[in-house]
Each structure stands twice: as C-alpha cells, then as structure tokens.
C-alpha cells in the first residue's frame, strides 16, 4: 500500500533493486564467463578442473521461476511430470510447486 501512495519512492526502490541484482548476480556470472574463456584460451581446464567445478557448462541449468543460472550439482530440485527442475532457493521452489504451469507455459521466468 505504501508504494501505491508514494510512486516516486517506488521508482527509487525499483532502481535500487536493479542495481543490487546487477552487482550480486549479473557481475558474478560475467566473471565466471570470463574465467571460462581464459581457461579455454590457456588450455588449462584439465589441470584446474575439480570434481564439482562451477565452470562446467554441462552442469548448468536455469531456475524456471527467476531465470538464475544454476549448477545442477549444488541446486535443490523436484521432479514434475517426469522432468527434474532445479531451484536457486526454497522460495523459488515453493512458488513453482504452488503453480507449475505458470512457469512452464512460456519457458521464460516471470519473477
């Protein structure tokens, strides 16, 4: 209700939220991509790869709720209609469980 009465404050809050997402999530993903590129250029992946590497592109998937890139080995998951879905957090998992069709219709995250 407060945001409805204070639209300018709501805009400021939205801008701040975008900045936080950019700093905490997007920047981290970009750094990971840069590390993958450097490793491939230097051909050091065989020497630096660990058992559960976060740089392994074959183990990456997207959270169907928020769209965040995840490592399947470290993410929580559920099986829905025979297909396994991975989640970044318990809240994303709960949203999905409450209405799976909402997130599986287009394949694009809504949150």
C-alpha distances in whole Angstrom, upper triangle without the diagonal:
4,5,5,7,9,10,13,12,11,14,16,14,15,19,19,18,21,23,23,24,27,28,28,29,30,32,34,35,36,38,39,40,43,44,45,47,49,50,51,53,54,55,54,52,55,55,52,50,49,49,45,45,41,43,44,43,44,42,39,36,32,30,29,25,24,28,29,33,34,37,38,40,37,35,34,34,35,37,35,38,41,39,38,34,33,30,29,27,26,23,24,27,24,22,26,27,25,25,28,29,25,27,30,30,30,31,28,26,22,20
4,5,5,6,9,11,9,9,12,13,12,14,17,17,17,20,22,21,23,25,27,27,28,29,31,33,34,35,37,38,40,41,43,44,46,48,49,50,52,53,54,53,51,54,55,51,50,49,49,45,44,41,43,44,43,44,42,39,37,33,30,30,26,25,28,29,33,34,38,39,41,38,35,34,35,36,39,37,40,43,41,39,35,34,31,29,27,27,24,25,28,26,24,28,29,27,28,30,31,28,29,32,32,32,33,30,27,23,21
4,5,5,6,8,7,5,9,11,9,11,14,14,14,17,19,19,20,23,24,24,25,26,29,30,31,33,35,36,37,39,41,42,43,45,46,48,49,51,52,51,49,52,52,49,48,47,47,43,42,39,40,42,40,42,40,37,34,31,28,28,24,23,26,27,30,32,36,37,39,36,34,33,34,35,37,36,39,41,39,37,34,32,29,28,26,26,23,24,27,25,23,26,28,26,26,29,29,26,26,30,30,29,30,27,24,21,19
4,6,6,9,9,8,11,13,13,13,16,18,17,19,22,22,23,25,27,28,28,29,31,33,34,35,38,39,39,41,43,44,46,48,49,50,52,54,54,54,52,55,55,52,50,50,50,46,45,42,43,44,43,44,42,39,36,33,30,29,26,24,27,29,33,34,38,39,42,39,36,35,36,36,39,37,39,42,40,39,35,34,31,30,29,29,25,26,29,27,24,27,29,27,27,29,30,26,27,31,30,30,31,28,25,22,20
4,6,9,9,9,12,14,14,15,18,19,19,21,23,24,25,27,29,30,30,31,33,35,36,37,40,41,42,44,46,47,48,50,51,53,54,56,57,56,54,57,58,54,53,52,53,49,48,44,46,47,46,47,45,42,39,36,33,33,29,28,31,32,36,37,41,42,44,42,39,38,39,40,42,41,43,46,44,42,39,38,34,33,31,31,28,29,32,30,28,31,33,30,30,33,33,30,31,34,34,33,34,31,29,25,23
4,6,5,6,9,10,11,13,15,16,17,19,20,21,23,25,26,27,28,29,31,33,34,35,37,39,39,41,43,44,45,47,49,50,51,53,54,54,52,55,55,52,51,50,51,47,46,42,43,45,44,46,44,40,38,35,32,32,28,27,29,30,34,36,39,41,43,40,38,38,39,40,42,41,43,46,43,42,38,37,33,32,30,31,27,28,32,30,28,31,33,31,31,33,34,30,31,34,34,33,34,30,28,25,23
4,5,5,6,9,10,10,12,14,15,17,19,20,21,23,25,26,26,27,29,31,32,33,35,37,37,39,41,42,43,45,47,48,49,51,52,52,50,53,54,50,49,49,49,46,44,41,42,43,42,44,42,38,36,32,31,30,27,25,27,28,32,34,38,39,42,39,37,37,38,38,41,39,42,44,42,40,37,35,32,31,30,30,27,27,31,30,27,30,32,30,30,32,32,28,29,32,32,30,31,28,25,22,21
4,5,5,6,9,10,11,13,14,16,17,19,20,21,23,25,26,26,27,30,31,31,34,36,36,37,40,41,42,43,46,47,48,50,51,51,49,52,53,49,48,48,49,46,44,40,41,43,41,44,42,38,37,33,31,31,28,26,28,29,32,34,38,40,42,39,37,38,39,40,42,41,44,46,43,42,38,36,33,31,31,32,28,29,32,31,29,32,34,33,32,34,34,30,31,34,34,32,33,29,27,24,22
4,5,5,6,9,10,10,12,14,15,16,18,20,21,22,24,25,26,28,29,30,32,34,35,36,38,40,41,42,44,46,47,48,50,49,47,51,51,47,47,46,47,43,42,38,39,41,40,42,40,37,35,32,30,30,27,24,27,27,30,33,36,38,40,37,35,35,37,38,41,40,43,44,42,40,36,35,31,29,28,29,26,27,30,29,27,30,33,31,31,33,34,30,30,33,33,32,32,29,26,23,21
4,5,5,6,9,10,10,12,14,15,17,18,20,21,22,23,24,27,28,28,31,32,33,35,37,38,39,41,43,44,45,47,48,47,46,49,49,46,45,44,45,41,40,36,37,39,37,40,38,34,32,29,27,27,23,21,24,24,28,30,33,35,37,35,32,32,34,35,37,36,39,41,38,37,33,31,28,26,25,26,23,23,27,26,24,27,29,28,28,29,30,26,26,30,30,28,29,25,22,20,17
4,5,5,6,9,10,11,13,14,15,17,19,20,21,21,23,25,26,27,29,31,31,33,35,36,37,39,41,42,43,45,46,46,44,47,48,44,44,44,44,41,39,35,36,38,36,39,37,33,32,28,27,27,23,21,23,24,27,30,33,35,37,35,33,33,34,36,38,37,40,41,39,37,33,32,29,27,26,28,25,24,28,28,25,28,31,29,29,30,30,27,26,30,30,28,28,24,22,20,18
4,5,5,6,9,10,11,12,14,15,17,18,20,20,21,24,25,26,27,30,30,31,34,35,36,38,40,41,42,44,45,45,43,46,47,43,42,42,43,40,38,34,35,37,36,39,37,33,32,29,27,28,25,22,24,24,27,29,33,35,37,34,32,33,35,36,39,38,41,43,40,38,34,32,29,26,26,28,25,25,29,29,26,29,32,31,31,32,33,29,28,32,32,30,30,26,24,22,19
4,5,5,6,9,10,11,12,14,15,16,18,19,20,22,24,24,26,28,29,31,32,34,35,37,38,40,41,43,44,43,41,45,45,41,40,40,41,37,36,32,33,35,34,36,35,31,30,26,24,25,22,19,21,21,25,27,30,32,34,31,29,30,31,33,36,35,38,40,37,35,31,29,26,23,23,24,21,22,25,25,23,26,29,27,28,29,30,26,26,29,30,28,28,24,21,19,16
4,5,5,6,9,10,11,12,14,15,16,17,18,21,21,22,25,26,27,28,31,32,33,35,36,38,39,41,42,41,40,43,43,40,39,39,39,36,34,30,31,33,32,34,32,29,27,24,22,22,19,16,18,19,22,25,28,30,32,30,28,28,30,31,34,33,36,37,34,33,29,27,24,22,22,23,20,20,24,24,21,24,27,26,26,27,27,24,23,26,26,25,25,21,18,16,14
4,5,5,6,9,10,11,13,14,15,15,17,19,20,21,23,25,25,27,29,30,31,33,35,36,37,39,40,40,38,42,42,39,38,38,39,36,34,30,31,33,31,34,32,29,28,24,23,24,21,18,19,19,22,25,28,31,33,30,29,30,31,33,36,35,38,39,36,34,30,28,25,23,23,25,23,22,26,27,24,26,30,29,29,29,30,26,25,28,29,27,26,22,20,18,16
4,5,5,6,9,10,11,12,14,15,16,18,19,20,22,24,25,26,28,30,31,32,34,35,36,38,40,39,37,41,41,37,36,36,37,34,32,28,29,32,31,33,32,28,27,24,23,24,21,18,20,19,22,24,27,30,32,29,27,28,30,32,35,35,38,39,36,34,30,28,24,22,22,24,21,21,25,26,24,26,29,29,29,30,31,27,26,29,30,28,27,24,21,20,17
4,5,5,6,9,10,11,12,13,14,16,17,19,21,22,23,25,27,28,29,31,32,34,35,37,38,37,35,39,39,35,34,34,35,31,30,26,27,29,28,30,29,25,24,21,19,20,18,14,16,16,19,21,24,27,28,26,24,25,27,29,31,31,34,35,32,30,26,24,21,18,18,20,18,18,21,22,20,22,25,25,25,26,27,24,22,26,26,25,24,20,17,16,13
4,5,5,6,9,10,10,10,12,15,15,16,18,20,21,22,24,26,27,28,30,31,33,34,36,35,33,37,37,34,33,33,34,31,29,25,25,28,26,29,27,24,22,19,19,20,17,14,15,14,17,20,23,26,28,26,24,25,27,29,31,31,34,35,32,30,26,24,21,18,19,22,19,19,22,23,21,23,26,26,26,26,27,24,22,25,25,23,22,19,16,15,13
4,6,5,6,9,10,10,11,13,15,15,17,19,20,21,23,25,26,27,29,31,31,33,35,34,32,36,36,32,32,32,34,30,28,24,25,28,26,29,28,24,24,21,21,22,20,16,17,16,18,21,24,27,29,26,25,27,28,31,34,34,37,37,34,32,28,25,23,20,20,23,21,21,24,26,24,26,29,29,29,29,30,27,25,28,29,27,25,22,19,19,16
4,5,5,6,8,9,10,12,14,15,16,18,20,21,22,24,25,27,28,30,31,33,34,33,31,34,34,31,30,30,31,28,26,22,23,26,25,28,26,23,22,20,19,21,19,15,16,14,17,19,22,24,26,23,22,24,26,28,31,32,35,35,32,30,26,23,20,17,17,20,19,18,22,23,22,24,27,27,27,27,29,26,24,27,28,26,25,21,19,18,15
4,6,5,5,7,9,10,11,13,15,16,17,19,20,22,23,25,26,28,29,31,32,31,29,32,33,29,28,28,29,26,24,20,21,23,22,25,23,20,19,16,15,17,15,12,12,11,13,15,19,21,23,21,19,21,23,25,28,28,31,32,29,26,23,20,17,14,15,18,17,16,19,21,20,21,24,25,25,24,26,23,21,23,25,23,21,18,15,15,13
4,6,6,5,6,9,10,10,12,14,15,16,18,20,21,22,24,26,27,28,30,29,28,31,31,28,27,28,29,26,23,20,20,23,21,24,23,20,19,17,17,19,18,14,14,12,14,17,19,23,24,22,21,23,25,28,30,31,34,34,30,28,25,22,20,17,18,22,20,19,22,24,23,24,27,28,28,27,28,25,23,25,27,24,22,19,17,17,15
4,6,6,5,8,10,10,11,14,15,16,17,20,21,22,23,25,26,28,29,28,27,30,30,26,26,27,28,25,23,19,20,23,22,25,24,21,21,19,19,21,20,16,16,14,15,17,20,23,24,22,21,24,26,29,32,32,36,36,32,29,26,23,20,17,19,22,21,20,24,25,24,26,29,30,30,29,31,28,25,28,30,27,25,22,20,21,18
4,6,6,6,9,11,11,13,15,16,17,19,21,22,23,25,26,27,29,27,26,29,29,25,24,24,25,22,20,17,18,21,20,23,21,18,18,17,16,19,18,14,14,12,13,14,17,20,21,18,18,20,23,26,29,30,33,33,29,27,23,20,17,14,15,19,18,17,20,22,22,23,26,27,28,27,29,26,24,26,28,26,24,21,18,19,17
4,6,5,6,9,10,11,13,15,16,17,19,20,21,23,25,26,27,26,24,27,27,24,23,23,24,20,18,15,16,18,17,20,18,15,15,13,13,16,15,12,11,8,9,11,14,17,19,16,16,18,20,23,26,27,30,30,26,24,20,17,15,12,14,17,17,16,19,21,20,21,24,25,25,24,26,24,21,23,25,23,20,18,15,17,15
4,5,5,6,9,10,11,12,14,15,17,18,20,21,23,24,25,25,23,27,27,24,23,24,25,22,19,15,15,18,17,20,19,15,15,14,15,17,17,13,12,9,10,13,15,19,21,19,18,21,22,25,28,28,31,31,27,25,22,19,17,14,17,21,20,18,21,24,22,23,26,27,27,26,27,25,22,23,25,23,20,17,16,17,16
4,5,5,6,9,10,11,12,14,15,17,18,20,21,23,24,23,22,25,26,22,22,23,25,22,19,15,15,18,17,21,20,17,18,17,18,21,20,16,15,13,13,15,17,20,22,20,20,23,25,28,30,31,34,34,30,28,25,22,20,17,19,23,23,21,24,27,26,26,29,31,30,29,31,28,25,27,29,26,24,21,19,21,19
4,5,5,6,9,10,11,13,14,15,17,19,20,21,22,21,19,23,23,19,19,19,21,18,15,12,12,15,15,18,17,15,16,15,16,20,19,16,15,11,11,12,14,17,18,16,17,20,22,26,28,30,32,32,28,25,23,19,18,15,17,21,21,20,22,25,25,25,28,30,30,28,30,28,25,26,29,26,24,21,19,21,20
4,5,5,6,9,10,11,12,14,15,17,19,20,21,20,18,21,22,19,18,19,20,17,14,11,10,13,12,15,15,12,13,13,14,17,18,15,13,10,8,10,12,15,17,16,16,19,21,24,26,27,30,29,26,23,20,18,16,14,17,21,21,19,21,24,24,23,27,29,28,26,28,26,23,24,26,24,21,19,17,20,19
4,5,5,6,9,10,11,12,14,15,17,18,20,19,18,22,22,19,19,20,22,20,16,13,12,15,14,17,17,14,16,16,18,20,21,18,15,13,11,14,15,19,20,19,20,23,25,28,30,31,33,32,29,26,24,21,20,18,21,25,25,23,25,28,27,27,30,32,31,29,31,29,25,26,28,26,23,21,20,22,21
4,5,5,6,9,10,11,12,14,15,16,18,17,16,20,20,17,17,18,21,18,15,12,11,14,14,18,18,15,17,18,20,23,23,20,18,15,13,15,15,19,20,19,20,23,25,29,31,32,35,34,30,28,25,22,21,19,22,25,26,24,26,29,29,29,32,34,34,32,33,32,28,29,31,29,26,24,23,25,24
4,5,5,6,9,10,11,12,14,15,16,15,13,17,17,14,14,15,17,15,11,8,7,10,11,14,14,12,15,15,18,21,22,19,17,14,11,12,12,16,17,16,17,21,23,26,28,30,32,31,27,25,23,20,19,17,20,24,25,23,25,28,28,27,30,32,32,30,31,30,27,27,30,27,24,23,22,24,23
4,5,5,6,9,10,11,12,14,15,15,13,17,18,15,15,17,19,17,13,11,8,11,10,14,14,12,15,15,18,21,22,20,17,14,12,13,14,17,18,18,19,23,24,27,29,30,32,31,27,25,23,21,21,19,22,26,27,24,26,29,29,28,31,33,33,30,31,30,26,27,29,26,23,22,21,24,24
4,5,5,6,9,10,11,12,14,14,13,17,18,15,16,18,20,19,15,13,10,13,13,17,18,16,18,19,22,25,26,23,20,18,15,17,17,20,21,21,22,26,28,31,33,34,36,35,31,29,27,24,24,22,25,29,30,28,29,33,32,31,34,37,36,34,35,34,30,31,32,30,27,25,25,28,27
4,5,5,6,9,10,10,12,11,10,14,14,11,12,14,17,16,12,11,8,11,12,16,16,15,18,20,22,25,27,24,21,18,16,16,16,19,20,19,21,25,27,30,32,34,36,34,31,28,27,24,24,22,25,29,30,28,29,33,33,32,35,37,37,34,36,35,31,32,34,31,28,27,26,29,28
4,6,5,6,9,10,10,10,8,12,13,11,11,14,16,15,11,10,6,9,9,13,14,13,16,18,21,24,26,24,21,18,15,15,14,18,18,19,20,24,25,29,30,32,34,32,28,26,25,22,23,21,25,29,30,27,29,32,32,31,34,36,36,33,34,33,30,30,32,30,26,25,25,28,28
4,5,5,6,9,10,11,10,14,15,13,14,17,20,19,15,14,10,12,12,15,17,16,19,21,24,26,28,26,22,20,17,18,18,21,22,22,24,28,29,32,33,35,36,35,31,29,28,25,26,25,28,32,33,30,32,35,35,33,36,39,38,35,36,35,32,32,34,31,28,27,27,30,30
4,5,5,6,8,9,9,13,13,12,13,16,20,19,15,15,11,14,14,18,19,19,22,23,26,29,31,28,25,23,20,21,20,23,23,24,26,29,31,34,36,37,39,37,34,32,30,28,28,27,30,34,35,32,34,37,37,36,39,41,41,38,40,39,35,35,37,34,31,30,30,33,32
4,5,5,6,5,6,9,10,9,10,13,16,16,13,13,10,11,13,16,17,17,21,23,26,29,31,29,26,23,20,20,18,21,21,22,24,28,29,33,34,36,38,36,32,30,29,27,27,26,29,33,34,32,33,37,37,36,38,41,40,38,39,38,35,35,37,34,31,30,30,34,33
4,5,5,7,7,10,12,11,12,15,18,18,14,15,11,12,12,15,17,17,21,23,26,29,31,29,26,24,20,21,19,22,22,23,25,29,30,33,34,36,37,35,32,30,29,27,28,27,31,34,35,33,34,38,37,36,38,41,41,38,39,38,34,34,36,34,30,30,30,34,33
4,6,8,9,12,13,13,15,18,21,21,18,18,14,16,16,19,21,21,24,26,29,32,34,32,28,26,23,24,23,25,26,27,29,32,33,37,38,39,41,39,35,33,33,30,31,30,34,37,38,36,37,41,40,39,42,44,44,41,42,41,37,37,39,36,33,32,33,36,36
4,5,8,11,11,11,13,17,20,21,17,18,15,16,17,20,22,22,26,28,31,34,36,33,30,28,25,25,23,26,26,27,29,33,34,38,39,41,42,40,37,35,34,32,33,31,34,38,39,37,38,42,42,41,43,46,45,43,44,43,39,39,41,39,35,35,35,38,38
4,6,8,9,10,11,15,18,19,16,17,14,14,16,18,20,21,24,27,30,33,35,33,30,28,24,24,22,24,24,26,28,32,33,36,37,39,40,38,35,33,32,30,32,30,34,37,39,37,37,41,41,40,42,45,44,41,43,42,39,38,40,38,35,34,35,38,38
4,6,5,6,8,12,15,16,13,15,12,13,16,18,19,20,24,27,29,33,35,33,30,27,24,23,21,23,22,24,26,30,31,35,36,38,40,37,34,32,32,29,30,29,32,36,37,35,36,40,40,39,41,44,44,41,42,42,38,38,41,38,35,35,35,38,37
4,6,5,6,9,12,13,10,12,9,10,12,14,15,17,20,23,26,29,31,30,27,24,21,20,17,19,19,20,23,27,28,31,32,35,36,34,31,28,28,26,27,26,29,32,34,32,33,36,37,35,37,41,40,37,39,39,35,35,37,35,32,32,32,35,35
4,6,6,9,11,13,11,14,12,11,14,15,16,19,22,25,28,31,34,32,29,27,23,22,19,21,19,21,24,28,29,32,33,35,37,34,31,29,29,27,29,28,31,34,36,34,34,38,39,37,39,42,42,39,41,41,37,36,39,38,34,34,34,38,37
4,6,9,12,14,12,15,13,14,17,18,19,21,24,27,30,33,35,34,31,28,25,23,20,22,21,22,25,29,30,34,35,38,39,37,34,31,31,29,30,29,32,35,37,35,36,39,40,39,40,44,44,41,43,43,39,39,42,40,36,36,36,39,38
4,6,10,11,9,11,10,11,15,16,17,18,22,25,27,30,32,30,28,25,22,20,18,20,18,19,22,26,28,31,33,35,38,35,32,29,29,26,27,26,28,31,34,32,33,36,37,36,38,41,41,38,40,40,36,36,39,38,34,34,33,36,35
4,7,8,6,9,8,8,12,13,13,15,19,22,24,28,30,28,26,23,19,18,15,16,15,16,19,23,24,28,29,32,34,31,28,26,25,23,24,23,26,29,31,30,30,33,34,33,35,38,38,35,37,37,34,33,36,35,31,31,31,34,33
4,6,5,9,9,10,13,14,13,15,19,22,24,27,29,28,26,23,19,17,14,15,13,14,18,21,23,26,28,31,33,30,28,25,24,22,23,22,24,27,30,28,28,32,33,32,33,36,37,34,37,37,33,33,36,35,31,32,31,34,33
4,6,10,11,10,14,13,12,15,18,21,23,26,28,27,25,22,19,16,13,13,11,12,16,19,20,23,25,28,30,28,25,22,22,20,21,21,23,25,28,27,26,30,32,30,31,35,35,32,35,35,32,32,35,34,30,31,30,33,32
4,6,9,8,12,12,9,12,15,18,19,22,24,24,22,19,16,13,9,10,7,9,12,15,17,21,22,25,28,25,23,19,19,17,18,17,19,22,25,23,23,26,28,26,28,31,32,29,32,32,28,28,32,31,27,27,26,30,28
4,5,6,9,10,9,11,14,17,19,22,24,23,21,18,14,12,9,11,9,10,13,17,19,22,24,27,29,27,24,21,20,17,18,17,20,23,25,24,24,27,28,27,29,32,32,30,32,32,28,28,31,30,26,26,26,29,28
4,6,8,10,8,8,12,14,16,19,21,19,17,14,11,9,6,10,9,9,12,15,17,21,23,25,28,26,23,20,18,15,16,14,17,20,23,21,21,25,26,24,27,30,30,27,30,29,25,26,29,27,24,23,22,25,24
4,6,9,9,9,12,15,17,21,22,21,18,15,12,11,9,12,12,13,15,18,20,23,25,27,29,27,24,21,20,17,18,17,20,23,25,23,24,27,28,26,29,32,32,29,31,30,27,27,29,28,24,24,23,26,25
4,5,6,7,11,14,17,20,22,21,18,16,12,11,8,10,10,12,14,18,18,22,23,25,27,25,21,19,18,16,18,17,21,24,26,23,23,27,28,26,28,31,31,28,29,29,26,25,28,27,23,23,23,26,26
4,5,5,9,12,15,18,20,19,16,14,10,10,8,10,12,14,14,18,18,21,22,23,25,23,20,18,17,15,17,17,20,23,25,22,22,26,26,24,27,30,29,26,27,27,23,23,25,23,20,20,20,24,24
4,6,8,12,15,17,20,20,17,16,12,11,9,9,11,13,14,17,17,19,19,21,23,20,17,15,15,14,17,17,21,23,25,22,22,26,26,23,25,29,28,25,26,26,23,22,24,23,19,20,21,24,25
4,7,10,13,16,18,18,15,14,10,8,6,5,7,10,10,13,13,16,17,19,21,19,16,13,13,11,13,14,17,20,22,19,19,23,23,21,23,26,26,23,24,25,21,20,24,23,19,20,19,23,23
4,7,10,13,15,15,12,10,6,5,5,6,9,10,10,13,13,16,17,19,21,19,16,13,12,10,12,12,16,18,20,17,17,21,21,19,21,24,24,21,22,22,19,18,21,20,16,16,16,20,20
4,7,9,12,12,9,8,6,5,6,6,10,11,9,12,11,14,14,16,18,17,13,11,9,7,9,10,14,16,18,14,14,18,18,16,18,21,20,17,19,19,15,14,17,16,13,13,13,16,17
4,6,9,8,5,5,5,6,9,9,13,13,10,12,11,13,15,15,18,17,14,12,9,7,8,9,12,15,15,12,12,16,15,13,16,19,18,15,16,16,12,12,15,14,10,10,9,13,13
4,5,6,5,5,7,7,10,10,13,12,9,10,10,11,13,14,17,17,13,11,7,6,5,6,9,11,11,8,9,12,11,10,13,15,15,12,14,13,10,11,14,14,10,10,8,11,10
4,6,6,8,10,11,14,13,16,16,12,12,11,12,13,12,15,15,12,11,7,8,7,10,11,13,12,8,9,12,10,8,11,13,12,9,11,10,6,7,10,10,7,7,6,8,9
4,6,8,11,12,15,15,18,17,13,13,12,13,15,14,17,18,15,14,10,10,8,9,10,11,10,6,8,10,7,7,10,11,10,9,11,9,6,9,11,11,9,8,5,6,6
4,6,9,11,15,15,18,17,14,14,14,16,18,17,20,21,18,16,12,11,9,8,10,12,10,7,10,12,10,10,14,15,14,13,15,12,9,12,14,13,11,9,5,7,5
4,6,9,13,14,17,16,13,14,14,16,18,17,20,21,17,15,12,10,9,9,12,14,13,10,12,15,13,12,16,17,16,14,15,14,10,12,14,12,9,7,5,8,8
4,6,10,12,15,13,11,13,14,16,18,19,22,22,18,16,12,10,8,7,10,14,13,10,13,16,15,14,17,19,19,17,19,17,13,15,18,16,13,11,9,12,10
4,7,9,12,12,10,13,14,17,18,19,22,21,18,15,12,10,9,8,12,15,16,13,15,18,17,16,19,22,21,19,20,19,16,16,19,17,14,13,12,15,14
4,6,9,8,7,10,11,14,16,18,21,20,16,13,11,8,8,7,11,14,15,13,13,17,17,16,18,21,21,19,21,20,17,17,20,19,16,15,14,17,16
4,5,6,6,10,11,15,17,19,22,20,17,13,12,9,10,9,13,15,18,15,15,19,20,18,20,23,24,21,23,23,19,20,23,22,18,18,17,20,19
4,5,5,8,8,12,13,16,18,17,13,10,9,7,9,10,13,15,17,15,14,18,19,17,18,22,22,19,22,22,19,18,22,22,18,19,18,21,20
4,6,9,10,13,15,18,21,19,16,12,12,10,11,12,14,16,19,17,16,20,21,20,20,24,25,22,25,25,22,22,25,25,22,22,21,24,23
4,7,9,13,16,19,22,20,18,14,13,9,10,9,11,13,16,15,14,18,19,18,19,23,24,22,25,25,21,22,26,25,22,22,20,23,21
4,6,10,13,16,19,18,15,11,10,6,6,6,8,10,13,11,11,14,16,15,16,19,20,18,21,21,18,19,22,22,19,19,17,19,18
4,7,11,13,17,16,14,10,8,6,5,7,7,8,11,10,8,11,14,12,13,16,18,16,19,19,17,18,21,22,19,19,17,19,18
4,7,10,13,12,10,7,5,4,6,9,10,10,12,10,8,11,13,11,11,15,15,13,16,17,15,15,19,20,17,18,16,18,18
4,6,10,10,8,6,6,7,8,12,12,11,13,12,8,10,12,10,9,13,13,11,14,16,14,14,17,19,17,18,17,19,19
4,7,6,5,4,6,9,11,15,16,15,16,14,11,13,14,11,10,14,14,11,14,16,14,13,17,19,16,19,18,20,20
4,5,5,6,7,11,13,17,17,16,17,14,12,13,13,10,9,12,11,8,10,13,12,10,14,16,14,17,17,18,19
4,6,8,10,14,16,20,21,20,20,18,15,16,17,13,12,14,13,10,11,14,14,11,14,16,15,18,19,20,22
4,7,10,13,16,20,21,20,22,19,16,18,19,15,14,17,16,13,14,17,16,13,16,18,16,20,20,22,24
4,6,10,13,17,18,18,20,17,14,17,17,13,13,17,15,12,13,16,14,11,14,16,14,17,17,20,21
4,7,10,14,15,15,17,14,12,15,16,12,13,16,16,12,14,16,14,12,16,17,14,17,16,19,20
4,7,10,12,13,14,11,9,12,13,9,11,14,13,10,13,14,11,10,14,15,12,14,13,16,16
4,7,9,11,12,9,8,12,13,10,12,15,15,13,15,16,12,13,16,17,14,14,13,16,15
4,6,7,9,6,6,10,10,9,11,14,14,13,16,15,12,14,17,17,14,14,12,14,13
4,7,8,7,8,11,12,12,14,16,17,16,19,18,15,16,20,19,16,16,13,15,13
4,5,5,6,9,10,11,13,15,16,16,19,18,15,18,21,21,19,18,14,15,13
4,6,5,6,9,10,10,12,15,15,18,17,16,18,21,22,20,19,16,16,14
4,5,5,6,9,10,11,13,13,17,15,14,17,20,20,19,18,14,14,11
4,5,5,6,9,10,11,11,14,12,11,13,16,17,15,14,11,11,9
4,5,5,6,9,10,10,13,13,11,13,16,18,16,16,13,13,12
4,5,5,6,9,10,13,13,12,14,17,19,18,17,14,14,13
4,6,5,7,8,11,9,9,12,14,16,15,15,12,11,9
4,5,5,5,8,8,7,9,12,14,12,13,11,11,11
4,6,6,9,10,10,11,14,17,16,16,14,14,14
4,7,9,9,10,12,14,17,17,17,15,14,14
4,6,6,7,9,11,14,14,15,13,12,13
4,5,6,6,9,11,11,13,12,12,13
4,5,5,6,9,10,12,12,12,14
4,6,6,8,9,10,9,8,11
4,6,7,7,7,6,7,9
4,6,5,8,9,10,13
4,6,8,10,10,14
4,5,8,9,13
4,7,9,12
4,6,9
4,6
4
